[in-house]
């Protein structure tokens, strides 16, 4: 069964499996002890730290292993904020950061979100505009986890350096493809994103950065990750990182070509689709596209039945039932999106078969939801036209409000309006996105007795 969700967790790399099995026999003892078993474990830990530091581009004594990537983010944010508490508690983050960064920043300081463009990218100038005299920390991911857009880390790092603000980079999605360029101050990553075992994170803090580890003091990992190290997992993580870096150039070119194929063919094969994210400055293995009139969860299930494992950022697939904050910040359709992230070694034939299966899967979901196929009335005759219409979609989750809008837009003349009453949070994103995709004018949102009234003017 083709697995196309490497951005969530990559399959365990063969080198990681071998290193894990070998170190189970050698790395079980306490590396802080002086007897031979302890010394053997310490040698394995030191070698893993040196290998990981080389891949990150830092000194070994600047890097510690944590129980997860999320733990690394939380420890990194909290440590810098505590170390720079005399400066202030203000944190600047991009609007598309991973939730772990947003949660950590919100729990520790006064947060300002830096806006992104429609591709999901920030600009260095936008960071410069939000930095303040009390800014203790800035955070920026190296590449986005939902749409693959690479961020201008070097440019933002330069702006932060000129203002004396440390920059924390979440490199979870990109570290397996190469080091992060630019003068970052703190870097975090997670091993299971590049084919290492789950439960291993990296936290690198440059010398000279004011950093105060939080929580009870501990003698292990410079006090930044308390507890007994999982040495076999750490060794496997470092070994797999070195392995995927060796393969990165060849796999980058091969997977980039396959993703380019998906980006080009999906809009040709499936009507009413928008491919999102930067087409050039992006991760090589990841592509996301949004389908109008589609429920993301239903499409994920349909593709699963066709033996393809993909992911979606639609609100219907999340536990919170709120639209993806990444897609919301970008201003693109939040429902009916599919993220394809190819693990290394994905055969081209599997991508070709995915493109064969996708149109039928989308059409099936649209048919079950009653999505419009044509804008003409019954029997092909023009519909009855009125100047304005009101669609009551209260109590119905997206994409139903958008589907109902699409069904009646031709019932008003050019210049006429359709008002959609909806109380689903996703409608705030999806109705404007539908207008942009279909060439109609989004007039705006008006208050209503229940939910909100979204007004759309017919342009064509």
Long-range contacts (C-beta under 8 A, 24 or more apart in sequence): 1-307, 1-308, 1-309, 2-307, 2-308, 2-309, 2-346, 2-350, 2-353, 2-354, 3-309, 3-343, 4-308, 4-309, 4-310, 4-340, 4-341, 4-342, 4-343, 4-346, 4-354, 5-309, 5-310, 5-311, 5-339, 5-341, 6-193, 6-285, 6-286, 6-341, 6-342, 6-343, 6-344, 7-145, 7-146, 7-148, 7-173, 7-193, 7-285, 7-286, 7-311, 7-339, 7-341, 8-311, 8-341, 9-192, 9-193, 9-198, 10-176, 10-192, 10-193, 10-194, 10-195, 10-343, 10-344, 11-195, 11-343, 12-195, 12-196, 12-197, 12-240, 13-194, 13-195, 13-196, 13-240, 13-243, 13-244, 13-344, 15-239, 15-240, 15-242, 15-243, 16-195, 16-196, 16-197, 16-236, 16-237, 16-239, 16-240, 16-243, 17-236, 18-239, 19-232, 19-235, 19-236, 19-238, 19-239, 19-240, 20-197, 20-232, 20-233, 20-235, 20-236, 22-235, 23-231, 23-232, 23-235, 23-236, 24-232, 27-231, 27-232, 27-235, 28-231, 28-232, 30-228, 31-229, 31-231, 32-219, 32-220, 41-231, 44-231, 44-235, 45-229, 45-231, 45-234, 45-235, 47-235, 47-238, 48-231, 48-234, 48-235, 48-237, 48-238, 48-239, 49-238, 51-238, 51-239, 51-241, 51-242, 52-202, 52-237, 52-238, 52-241, 53-204, 55-175, 55-179, 55-238, 55-241, 55-242, 55-245, 56-171, 56-175, 56-179, 56-180, 56-187, 56-189, 56-202, 56-204, 57-179, 57-180, 58-187, 58-204, 58-206, 59-207, 61-222, 62-204, 62-205, 62-206, 62-207, 63-202, 63-203, 63-204, 64-202, 64-203, 64-204, 64-221, 64-222, 64-224, 64-225, 65-200, 65-201, 65-202, 65-203, 65-221, 65-225, 65-229, 65-234, 65-237, 66-200, 66-201, 66-202, 66-203, 66-221, 66-224, 66-225, 67-199, 67-200, 67-201, 67-225, 67-227, 67-230, 68-190, 68-198, 68-199, 68-200, 68-201, 69-100, 69-172, 69-188, 69-189, 69-190, 69-191, 69-192, 69-193, 69-201, 69-202, 70-100, 70-190, 70-201, 71-201, 71-225, 72-188, 72-189, 72-190, 72-201, 72-202, 72-203, 72-225, 73-98, 73-100, 73-101, 73-104, 73-168, 73-170, 73-188, 74-100, 74-103, 74-104, 75-203, 75-213, 75-214, 75-224, 75-225, 76-104, 76-168, 76-186, 76-188, 76-203, 76-205, 77-101, 77-104, 77-105, 77-108, 77-137, 77-139, 77-168, 78-104, 78-108, 78-214, 79-186, 79-205, 79-211, 79-212, 79-213, 79-214, 79-224, 80-136, 80-137, 80-166, 80-168, 80-185, 80-186, 80-209, 80-210, 80-211, 81-108, 81-109, 81-136, 81-137, 82-211, 82-212, 82-213, 82-214, 83-209, 83-210, 83-211, 83-212, 84-136, 84-137, 84-166, 84-210, 85-136, 87-134, 87-135, 87-136, 88-132, 88-133, 88-134, 88-135, 88-136, 89-134, 89-136, 90-132, 90-134, 90-135, 90-136, 91-135, 91-136, 91-137, 91-138, 91-139, 92-127, 92-130, 92-131, 92-135, 92-137, 92-138, 92-139, 92-165, 93-138, 93-139, 93-140, 94-122, 94-139, 94-140, 94-141, 94-151, 95-325, 95-329, 96-120, 96-141, 96-144, 96-146, 96-149, 96-325, 96-326, 96-329, 96-330, 97-139, 97-140, 97-141, 97-170, 98-141, 98-145, 98-170, 98-172, 99-325, 100-170, 101-139, 101-141, 101-168, 101-170, 102-325, 105-137, 105-139, 109-136, 109-137, 110-134, 113-329, 115-329, 116-329, 116-330, 117-330, 118-330, 118-331, 118-332, 119-147, 119-149, 119-276, 119-277, 119-278, 119-281, 119-330, 120-144, 120-146, 120-147, 120-149, 120-276, 120-277, 120-278, 120-326, 120-329, 120-330, 121-149, 121-150, 121-151, 121-152, 121-278, 121-281, 122-151, 122-152, 122-156, 123-152, 123-155, 124-152, 124-155, 124-156, 124-158, 124-159, 125-159, 127-156, 127-159, 127-160, 128-159, 128-163, 131-159, 131-160, 131-163, 131-165, 135-163, 135-165, 136-165, 137-165, 137-166, 137-167, 137-168, 138-165, 138-166, 138-167, 138-168, 139-167, 139-168, 139-169, 139-170, 140-167, 140-168, 140-169, 140-170, 141-169, 141-170, 141-171, 141-172, 141-173, 142-169, 142-170, 142-171, 142-173, 142-174, 142-175, 142-180, 143-173, 143-174, 143-282, 143-283, 144-173, 144-277, 144-326, 145-172, 145-173, 145-326, 146-288, 146-313, 146-324, 146-326, 146-327, 146-339, 147-276, 147-277, 147-278, 147-282, 147-286, 147-288, 147-326, 147-327, 147-330, 147-339, 148-173, 148-277, 148-278, 148-282, 148-283, 148-285, 148-286, 148-287, 148-288, 148-341, 149-277, 149-278, 149-281, 149-282, 150-174, 150-278, 150-281, 150-282, 150-283, 153-180, 153-181, 153-182, 153-184, 154-181, 154-182, 154-183, 155-182, 156-182, 157-182, 157-183, 157-184, 158-182, 158-183, 160-185, 166-209, 166-210, 173-283, 173-286, 174-283, 175-202, 175-241, 176-241, 176-244, 176-245, 176-248, 177-248, 177-252, 177-283, 177-284, 178-245, 178-248, 185-209, 186-211, 191-233, 191-236, 191-237, 191-240, 191-241, 194-240, 194-241, 194-244, 195-240, 195-243, 195-244, 195-343, 195-344, 196-233, 196-236, 196-237, 196-238, 196-240, 196-241, 197-233, 197-236, 197-237, 199-230, 199-233, 200-230, 200-233, 200-234, 200-236, 200-237, 244-344, 247-344, 251-284, 251-285, 251-344, 251-345, 252-284, 253-284, 255-284, 255-285, 255-342, 255-344, 255-346, 256-284, 256-285, 258-342, 258-346, 258-348, 258-351, 259-284, 259-285, 259-286, 259-287, 259-340, 259-342, 261-351, 261-355, 262-287, 262-289, 262-340, 262-351, 262-354, 262-355, 263-287, 263-289, 265-355, 266-355, 266-358, 269-355, 269-358, 269-359, 270-358, 270-359, 270-362, 272-437, 272-438, 273-362, 274-332, 274-333, 274-433, 274-437, 276-327, 276-330, 276-332, 276-337, 283-341, 285-341, 285-342, 285-343, 285-344, 285-346, 286-339, 286-340, 286-341, 286-342, 287-339, 287-340, 287-341, 288-313, 288-337, 288-338, 288-339, 288-340, 289-337, 289-338, 290-327, 290-332, 290-333, 290-334, 290-335, 290-336, 290-337, 290-338, 290-433, 291-333, 291-336, 291-337, 291-338, 291-362, 292-333, 292-336, 292-371, 292-399, 292-402, 292-406, 292-434, 292-437, 292-438, 293-336, 293-366, 293-369, 293-371, 293-372, 293-399, 293-402, 293-403, 293-406, 294-335, 294-336, 294-362, 294-365, 294-366, 294-369, 294-371, 294-399, 295-335, 295-336, 295-365, 295-369, 295-399, 296-335, 296-336, 296-337, 296-338, 298-365, 298-368, 298-369, 299-336, 299-338, 299-361, 299-362, 299-365, 300-338, 302-361, 302-364, 302-365, 303-338, 303-357, 303-358, 303-361, 306-357, 306-361, 308-354, 308-357, 310-338, 310-339, 310-340, 311-338, 311-339, 311-341, 312-337, 312-338, 312-339, 313-337, 313-339, 314-426, 315-398, 315-425, 315-426, 316-397, 316-398, 321-425, 322-425, 322-426, 323-425, 323-426, 323-428, 323-429, 323-430, 327-429, 328-429, 331-429, 331-432, 331-433, 331-436, 332-429, 332-433, 333-429, 333-430, 333-433, 333-434, 333-437, 334-398, 334-426, 334-429, 334-430, 334-433, 335-398, 335-399, 335-402, 335-426, 335-430, 336-399, 369-399, 369-400, 369-403, 370-403, 371-399, 371-403, 371-406, 372-403, 372-406, 372-407, 375-406, 375-409, 375-410, 376-410, 383-410, 383-411, 384-411, 385-411, 385-412, 385-413, 385-416, 386-411, 386-412, 386-416, 387-412, 387-413, 387-416, 387-417, 388-412, 388-416, 388-417, 388-418, 388-419, 389-416, 389-417, 389-418, 389-419, 390-418, 390-419, 390-420, 390-421, 391-418, 391-419, 391-420, 391-421, 392-421, 393-420, 393-421, 393-422, 393-424, 393-427, 394-421, 394-422, 394-423, 394-450, 394-451, 395-423, 396-422, 396-424, 397-424, 397-426, 398-422, 398-424, 398-426, 398-427, 398-430, 399-430, 401-427, 401-430, 401-431, 401-454, 402-427, 402-430, 402-431, 402-434, 405-431, 405-434, 405-456, 406-434, 406-438, 409-438, 409-440, 409-456, 409-458, 410-458, 412-458, 413-458, 414-458, 414-459, 414-460, 415-457, 415-458, 416-457, 416-458, 417-443, 417-455, 417-456, 417-457, 417-458, 418-455, 418-456, 418-458, 419-446, 419-453, 419-454, 419-455, 419-456, 420-453, 420-454, 420-455, 420-456, 421-448, 421-450, 421-451, 421-452, 421-453, 421-454, 422-451, 422-452, 422-454, 423-450, 423-451, 423-452, 424-451, 427-451, 427-452, 427-454, 428-452, 428-454, 431-456
